[in-house]
Amino acid sequence: MLFIKHKILTFLGISAALTFLSVPAAQAEIYKHIDPQGRVTYSNVPMKGATKLNLDPLTTVPAPRAKTSTPTPANFPKVDSDTQKKRDDTRRKILEEELSAEEKLLAEATKGRSKEDIELHEKNISALKKELANLK
């Protein structure tokens, strides 16, 4: 019986310690109280018979940033800047034409008062504007 009680208390103590370690460092006071049955309670509220714990501040390390770019393989085909600029200009032109067509379709849908069509064309216009804004 004593062995089981000891294991439970050890588990509770470790759980409490891990809980406190996983929380960012704060300037709160921590108190430890042991009741007559031997149960340990940790709290930030002082209680009768509790002892104040003097804990060293925890150091925190910021999470590593996600990589923003993936390395290009050495054998990946290269495109010269003039060719890429022409491709980007062509893409911009296509997107602008699609945007113009969607705006016309939205105007027509507004006259017909088809709620689904209006929402569809508004979403398409929003997506096209976002793509155009992402172009260099």
N, C-alpha and C positions, 0 to 999 in steps of 0.2 A: 504494500500500500504506500509506504513511504517512497519507494522507488518511482512509482507512477506519479505521485504528487510532485516529486523532484523533477521528473521529465516534463510534466505540464508546466511547472513554474519556469523551467529553463526555456521551454518553447515560447511561453508568454513573454519572458524577458528578451529573448532574441527577436521575437516579432515586434515588440515595442521598440527595441533598439533599431531594427531595420526601418521601421516606420519613421523614426526620428531622423535617421540618416538619409532617407529618400526625400525628405522635405527640405527645401532651400533654407539656408542658414537664416535664422531670425534672432532678434534680441529678446526672446521670451525667456522667462525663468522656468525651469523644469523642477518638479518636486516628485520624490519617490515616497510612496506610502506602503507599508506592509501591515495588513490587518491581522487580527488575532488568529485567523485561520491560515495565515502565511501567504495570502494572495498579494501579489505586488501590483500596485497601481501607479502609473506615471501620469502626471497632470501638470498643466500650467497654472492651476489654481491651488494656492496653499491650503492645506488641510491640517487638522490637529494631528500631531505625531509624524508628519511628513518631513523629510529632510530635503534640503535644496541641493540639487546636483550642480557642480561646477564643471561644465562641459567646454572643451576647447571648440572654437568656431570651426565650422566645416568649410573646407575649400571647395569651390565649385569650378568646373571646367566647362566652357561652352561647347555645345555639340559641334562637330565638324560640319562645315558647309558642304552642301551637295555640289558636285562638279557641274559647272554651267555649260561646259563644252566637252564633247567626246573627241578624243584624238583621231585624226584621220590616218588610215593605214597608208604605209609608204607607197604601195602600188595602186592607190586610188587615183583614177584619172583626173588630171588637172584641167581647168578651163581658164583661158586667159581673161583678163579683166574686160576687154572690149566685147568678147563673146558673152560674158556674164551680164554686162550692162545691157546688151541687146535683148537677152532673155528676160531680164527684169523689166525693161521697157515694154516688151511684148506682153508680159504678164499684167503689168499695170494697165495697159490698153484694154486687154480682155476684161479685167475686173471692172474698169470704168464703164465699158459697154454693157456688161451684165447689170451693173448698178443702175444705169440709165433705163434699161429694159424693165427692171424690177420696179423702179419708181413709176413708170408708165402703167405697169400692171396694177400697182397699188392705187393709182388714180382711177383706173377703170373699176377696180373692186369697190372703191369707196362710193362710186355712183350706184353700183348694183347693191350696195349695203350687205354684202356677204361677209359675215363676221369672221368665218374661218379663213376665207381668202385674204381678208385684210390682215389678219394676224400672221398668216404665212408670208405674205409679201413684206410686212414690217420686220419679221425675223430675218428674212433673206437680205433685206437692205442693211440691217444691223451687222450681219455676218460679213457682207461685202465691204462695208465701211471699215470694219475691224481688220480685214485682210489688207485693205489699201493702207491703213495706218501702219501696219507691220512692215510694209515694204521700205526698203532703204531709200 
